């Protein structure tokens, strides 16, 4: 296998991983029960949607990280990189796609605000927002202490 075909295989694997994370609605029913926005709920969402790239400890070392054009961020240092302040509104907009991540070489990080509307069972905008908020709360809870 040549380097270019190996790279193509890796990129194909990334694409399949992203597509599997943002599955289409198959049941025709839309989820309307708003989930908890707790950090514990966010941890479960993180494992399912973010861990493959950002890693199990959110250090940017997930199994898919080597296939990406830019190494995923260490999510435990968000506050540290912002002068000790965790900017939850900025993190929220980054996750839901309103604040594009520069240097990703395209949309390698899925826009989870939209993806949460399309996950199996679908969701209302309120449910999708609660999922993103739970992720933000989880990320805030795992920030490195100064």
Buried (B, 14 or more C-beta within 10 A) or exposed (E): EEEEEEEEEBBEEBEEBBEEBBEEBEEEEEBEEBBBBBBEBBBBBBEEBBBBBBBEEBBBBBEBBEBBEBEBBBBBBBBBEEEEEBBBEBBBBBBBBEEEBEEEEEEBBBBBBEBBBBBEBBBBEEBBBBBBBBBBBBBBEBBEEE
